[in-house]
Amino acid sequence: MKKRFAIVLAAGQGTRMKSKLYKVLHPILERPMILYVLDALDAVSIDKRITVVGHGAEKVKEVVGSRSEFVLQKEQLGTAHAVMQAESLLQNEDGTTLVVCGDTPLITAETFKKLFDHHEKTKAKATILTTKVDDPTGYGRIIRNEAGMVERIVEHKDANEEEKLVNEINTGTYCFDNKSLFEALKEVDNNNAQNEYYLPDVIEILQKHGETISAFVTENADETVGINDRVALSEAEKIMKRRINRRHMLSGVTIVDPDHTYIGPEVVIEQDAVIYPGTIITGKSHIGENAIIGPNSEIIDSSIGASSTVRQSTVKNSKIGNNVDIGPFAHIRPDSNIGDNVRIGNFVEIKKSQIGNYSKVPHLSYIGDTIIGERVNIGSGTITVNYDGNSKHQTIIGDDSFIGCNVNLVAPVKIESGAYVAAGSTITRDVPKDALAIARARQTNKEGYVEKLIKRK
């Protein structure tokens, strides 16, 4: 099998995006678009990949990391000029080189594979990835000869009336015989209105040398969409969202309203989970089987156990066990670990805490920097007072404890197993095992006081 190489063009700033963020770093479902291109290349056994960077080079390198080698295009002088920057890394290699733009995140690994296979089967020196569209206005037309081989690419502005009727268009993605590519690049000039070096000129140069030019038609035009502005970005996100949701549904997940459910590309959802509308699941989240998420919930880089429910709540960077009931309107903040069969009720906030199996925080409580044992009941309005103005401190609540309503546990403090804390108490000292702690002023009733007060007024 021939060696395979890939050049990813990612040097442009993307002025039409009207953004300080470089174009290929704009997110689709909260993930930079260039990473989708690299993901698709991962499945095609690429021997060497090179990303051409320019604007925001350091930031692009940071995002891409070790997944690619890099070359710098100091001046953006066209697509052919960008490819020329990879010459030192590829010019002596035998094999096939794919050139793809980093702003085409919808191309799939399957399409890349078919393009490579078609190119190598036809023994062409260049193969153009094409597609057919209902309205080809503005695109370069693929003109074929009687044998079905590519005769030329005609830009829309240069096409005659007959050529304008052709609906097969150039997508801007190509496969080349590597050595032929870099030989032809030496002949590309910038004699055009923009004074730039254009990669499609390589096709014409190879044809003049009598080389075979082929084209592979992808049936799904959506895959070839390039992102040039915020409108196209939005359309691409819709397509990606539908693609991801469809994959989950075909794997046994119920998504009640796919048009209003946002699931990131790295999310794993087990069979028979149910996702209700308004839900956003992103990062490396994992949803267990038979879990119910939503409506209107957000899960970020978190694990939700089997048969757990998260209703109208947010969970971030945390682990939720099995058979847990969360919400509505709960907030599970980072570094929380919720055990099995736990109940986290409405208007509860959990932060950097561990909650043991079968414990309950039913409603209106803040639990921060806390370790709660098993079978603990936390009463309504309980607060772990974890911050003294300078440092955070830990609260420990042992197994089988009972914390009454409206209790303040001032950390650092430890409630031993089996202890009870009376409602309305402010606890500042440790509570021994099986003890009852009461820390509130004794009630005093002043008879007739209201009548005296009224007379004074």
Helices and strands as residue ranges (DSSP letters): E 4-10, G 15-17, G 23-25, E 27-28, E 31-32, H 33-42, E 48-53, H 57-64, G 65-67, E 69-72, H 79-84, H 87-90, E 96-101, H 109-122, E 126-132, E 141-144, E 150-154, G 156-158, H 161-164, E 168-177, H 178-185, H 200-208, E 213-218, G 221-224, H 230-250, E 254-255, G 258-260, E 262-263, E 268-269, E 274-275, E 280-282, E 286-287, E 292-293, E 298-300, E 303-304, E 309-310, E 314-316, E 319-320, E 325-326, E 331-332, E 337-338, E 343-346, E 349-351, E 354-355, E 360-363, E 366-368, E 370-372, E 377-378, E 383-385, E 395-397, E 402-403, E 408-410, E 413-415, E 420-421, E 426-427, E 436-437, H 449-456
